[in-house]
Amino acid sequence: MRRRAYLWLGLVFCLTLVAELPVRWLVAGFGLPAEGVNGSLWQGQFARLGPVGPVQWTWRAWQRELQVRLGFQGQGWQGRLSGWPWRWQADLQALGAQPSVGGDYRLAGQWQGSIKLQGSGQHCRAAAGSISVAGLALNAPWSLELGQGSLAMDCRQGWRLSAGLVRQGQHQMSLEADLAARQAQVDFVLQANAGLTPVLRGVQWLGPEDTAGQRRLRW
């Protein structure tokens, strides 16, 4: 028993030591594209992490809880994970408008709603809720109205993500993704003179005379 107690104390000491290290050391070690780095593994922030920022996190390791807040494309987001790895709960919530770092493209639109997940280990057991946006538009590098979008998860057959994008009289798109298998299928139908037509033809998703198509993606 005494030996186990010493091993446990040694493990706690090592984890605490690692977690208290300045997070900028870990960023440098892994070569992350981060700027404005402050804090430790327990609690800190990035002014920018690639196309995302600002990013703030709080990790309560002994309570098995992680909370992250970030800005992306002018929208605030909050994610929370607790109880992992046995019986865990996770949720992603769309917050209000929030200043965020710029990128090569710029989207406009206010996302609303939340998605909640429950599971154990690497398995998702239940999912509820959805996230939607009205008046989604691309503002840069050019202007393009995209319409209404939605996101939802389905855990009945693994990690399944469903997304939709509709603009009345223009286009209708749907995406079904298997996140565990890292693959997705996109289906789309366009009306005559739809604004998305030259974009999809430019990336060779649509033939010269086609108004509907399907694309399989892998990552």
Backbone torsions as a table, in degrees:
resi	resn	phi	psi	omega
1	MET	NA	-39.7	-178.8
2	ARG	-64.7	-38.1	179.9
3	ARG	-65.5	-42.1	177.9
4	ARG	-62.5	-38.9	179.0
5	ALA	-62.9	-41.4	179.3
6	TYR	-66.0	-40.9	178.3
7	LEU	-63.1	-41.4	178.6
8	TRP	-64.2	-43.3	178.3
9	LEU	-64.1	-38.0	178.1
10	GLY	-65.1	-39.6	178.4
11	LEU	-65.0	-45.2	178.5
12	VAL	-60.4	-42.7	-179.9
13	PHE	-62.2	-45.1	-178.2
14	CYS	-65.1	-43.7	179.0
15	LEU	-63.3	-42.0	179.1
16	THR	-63.8	-40.8	-180.0
17	LEU	-63.2	-45.2	179.8
18	VAL	-64.2	-44.8	-176.5
19	ALA	-66.4	-28.0	-179.3
20	GLU	-84.8	-6.4	176.9
21	LEU	-63.4	143.9	176.0
22	PRO	-56.5	133.0	-175.9
23	VAL	-65.4	-21.9	179.2
24	ARG	-64.7	-26.5	176.3
25	TRP	-66.7	-42.3	178.7
26	LEU	-67.0	-39.1	178.2
27	VAL	-60.9	-44.7	179.1
28	ALA	-65.1	-39.0	-178.6
29	GLY	-66.0	-38.0	-179.1
30	PHE	-94.0	-5.5	178.8
31	GLY	66.5	36.3	-178.7
32	LEU	-72.5	144.1	179.2
33	PRO	-80.4	65.2	-174.2
34	ALA	-112.1	148.4	176.1
35	GLU	-131.7	153.9	178.2
36	GLY	59.9	51.7	-174.4
37	VAL	-88.3	129.8	178.1
38	ASN	-143.7	153.8	173.3
39	GLY	95.6	-166.7	-177.8
40	SER	-122.4	-177.2	178.3
41	LEU	-63.1	-29.7	179.2
42	TRP	-68.8	-44.5	-174.1
43	GLN	-154.5	128.2	-179.3
44	GLY	-172.3	-167.2	-177.8
45	GLN	-159.1	153.4	169.6
46	PHE	-116.4	135.1	169.8
47	ALA	-69.9	-31.0	179.3
48	ARG	-157.1	137.2	173.6
49	LEU	-133.1	95.7	-174.0
50	GLY	61.9	-126.8	-179.9
51	PRO	-84.9	3.4	-174.6
52	VAL	-112.1	145.1	175.3
53	GLY	157.1	150.4	2.1
54	PRO	-75.0	158.9	178.9
55	VAL	-125.6	129.7	176.2
56	GLN	-128.3	142.3	179.4
57	TRP	-142.3	153.6	173.1
58	THR	-136.0	123.8	-179.3
59	TRP	-119.1	114.2	175.1
60	ARG	-103.1	87.6	-170.1
61	ALA	-61.6	-41.1	-175.5
62	TRP	-73.6	-20.2	173.6
63	GLN	-97.1	2.2	179.9
64	ARG	52.1	55.4	-179.4
65	GLU	-139.3	132.4	176.8
66	LEU	-128.0	131.7	178.0
67	GLN	-128.2	132.6	-178.2
68	VAL	-130.8	135.6	173.1
69	ARG	-124.1	137.3	-178.0
70	LEU	-151.2	162.3	175.1
71	GLY	-113.7	136.3	179.0
72	PHE	-149.5	123.3	178.7
73	GLN	54.0	43.7	176.9
74	GLY	74.9	10.5	-176.8
75	GLN	-122.8	138.0	175.1
76	GLY	-89.8	142.7	179.6
77	TRP	-135.3	147.8	176.7
78	GLN	-133.8	129.9	177.3
79	GLY	-122.2	145.0	179.6
80	ARG	-140.9	135.6	176.4
81	LEU	-131.0	128.7	179.2
82	SER	-141.1	153.6	175.2
83	GLY	81.4	-2.3	-178.7
84	TRP	-66.6	142.7	12.1
85	PRO	-101.8	-2.1	-172.4
86	TRP	-82.3	-85.8	175.5
87	ARG	-108.1	102.8	-174.4
88	TRP	-111.7	157.5	173.9
89	GLN	-129.5	142.2	178.7
90	ALA	-140.9	147.9	175.3
91	ASP	-148.3	148.7	175.7
92	LEU	-123.8	125.8	-176.0
93	GLN	-125.3	134.6	174.6
94	ALA	-83.4	125.5	179.1
95	LEU	-99.0	-167.2	-179.3
96	GLY	-79.6	-174.7	177.4
97	ALA	-61.2	141.3	-177.6
98	GLN	-148.4	133.4	175.4
99	PRO	-58.7	137.7	-179.5
100	SER	-144.5	168.8	-178.0
101	VAL	-68.9	153.7	179.2
102	GLY	-85.8	166.8	179.4
103	GLY	-148.5	-166.8	-179.1
104	ASP	-71.5	-21.6	177.4
105	TYR	-135.2	162.1	-177.2
106	ARG	-139.3	123.3	177.0
107	LEU	-103.2	147.3	174.6
108	ALA	-122.6	144.3	-179.5
109	GLY	145.5	143.0	-176.9
110	GLN	-101.1	109.9	178.2
111	TRP	-80.7	145.6	180.0
112	GLN	-140.4	153.6	175.1
113	GLY	108.2	-174.3	-179.5
114	SER	-154.4	157.4	175.6
115	ILE	-124.2	130.0	-179.5
116	LYS	-118.9	136.4	-178.8
117	LEU	-126.4	151.3	173.1
118	GLN	-134.7	144.7	179.4
119	GLY	-173.3	-167.5	176.7
120	SER	-147.8	136.8	-177.8
121	GLY	56.8	-128.3	179.6
122	GLN	-91.7	5.9	-174.5
123	HIS	-105.0	130.8	172.8
124	CYS	-92.8	126.0	-174.8
125	ARG	-101.6	-30.9	-176.4
126	ALA	-152.9	148.2	178.9
127	ALA	-140.3	145.7	179.4
128	ALA	-148.6	154.7	176.0
129	GLY	89.7	174.3	178.5
130	SER	-157.8	164.0	177.9
131	ILE	-125.5	132.8	-176.3
132	SER	-136.2	162.8	179.0
133	VAL	-143.8	140.3	175.0
134	ALA	-115.3	141.9	178.9
135	GLY	71.0	34.8	176.7
136	LEU	-69.2	136.9	-178.1
137	ALA	-149.6	150.1	172.2
138	LEU	-94.5	121.6	-177.9
139	ASN	-100.4	-23.3	-179.4
140	ALA	-152.0	143.1	10.0
141	PRO	-79.9	-5.6	171.6
142	TRP	-143.2	173.2	-177.3
143	SER	-98.5	132.7	179.7
144	LEU	-156.6	121.2	176.2
145	GLU	-75.3	128.9	-176.6
146	LEU	-107.6	-25.6	175.2
147	GLY	100.7	-141.4	-176.4
148	GLN	-103.7	135.0	-179.2
149	GLY	-124.9	160.1	179.8
150	SER	-151.2	152.2	177.0
151	LEU	-135.5	141.0	176.6
152	ALA	-154.9	155.3	177.6
153	MET	-114.3	149.4	175.8
154	ASP	-135.9	119.8	-176.5
155	CYS	-104.3	9.7	-176.9
156	ARG	-68.0	-27.3	178.8
157	GLN	-134.2	52.7	-179.7
158	GLY	96.7	-159.3	-178.4
159	TRP	-90.9	93.7	-177.0
160	ARG	-112.9	127.2	177.2
161	LEU	-112.1	130.9	176.0
162	SER	-117.0	137.9	178.7
163	ALA	-140.9	151.0	178.9
164	GLY	-141.0	151.8	177.8
165	LEU	-144.2	121.1	-175.4
166	VAL	-134.6	134.1	168.0
167	ARG	-131.8	117.9	-174.9
168	GLN	-55.5	127.9	178.5
169	GLY	77.8	5.0	-177.2
170	GLN	-126.0	-63.7	-174.7
171	HIS	-156.5	161.6	173.7
172	GLN	-142.7	123.8	-177.7
173	MET	-131.1	145.5	176.3
174	SER	-138.4	148.3	179.3
175	LEU	-131.8	131.2	174.1
176	GLU	-122.3	115.7	-174.0
177	ALA	-119.5	137.1	170.6
178	ASP	-101.8	99.4	-172.8
179	LEU	-67.0	-35.7	-180.0
180	ALA	-66.0	-39.9	179.3
181	ALA	-84.0	-6.7	179.6
182	ARG	55.5	53.1	176.4
183	GLN	-149.5	157.2	-178.0
184	ALA	-152.2	160.0	175.2
185	GLN	-126.7	130.5	178.5
186	VAL	-112.5	127.5	174.9
187	ASP	-116.2	140.3	-178.1
188	PHE	-148.1	145.8	176.5
189	VAL	-132.5	130.9	-178.2
190	LEU	-121.1	145.9	175.0
191	GLN	-88.8	169.5	179.1
192	ALA	-59.4	136.0	178.3
193	ASN	63.2	26.3	176.8
194	ALA	-65.1	140.9	-178.6
195	GLY	-64.0	-25.0	-179.7
196	LEU	-79.8	-13.8	-175.2
197	THR	-56.8	-52.3	180.0
198	PRO	-64.7	-28.8	178.5
199	VAL	-67.0	-48.3	-178.2
200	LEU	-69.1	-33.1	175.3
201	ARG	-71.1	-32.9	178.7
202	GLY	-65.5	-32.9	178.3
203	VAL	-95.6	9.2	175.8
204	GLN	63.7	34.1	172.6
205	TRP	-91.0	-14.0	-173.9
206	LEU	-137.9	132.5	178.8
207	GLY	-72.8	168.5	-176.1
208	PRO	-58.6	-31.7	-177.3
209	GLU	-112.6	0.4	-174.8
210	ASP	-81.8	150.2	173.5
211	THR	-124.2	5.1	178.2
212	ALA	-148.8	153.6	-179.3
213	GLY	-167.6	178.7	-179.3
214	GLN	-145.9	144.4	-178.3
215	ARG	-141.7	134.2	175.0
216	ARG	-103.8	133.9	-177.1
217	LEU	-119.1	144.6	173.6
218	ARG	-135.3	148.8	179.5
219	TRP	-144.1	NA	NA
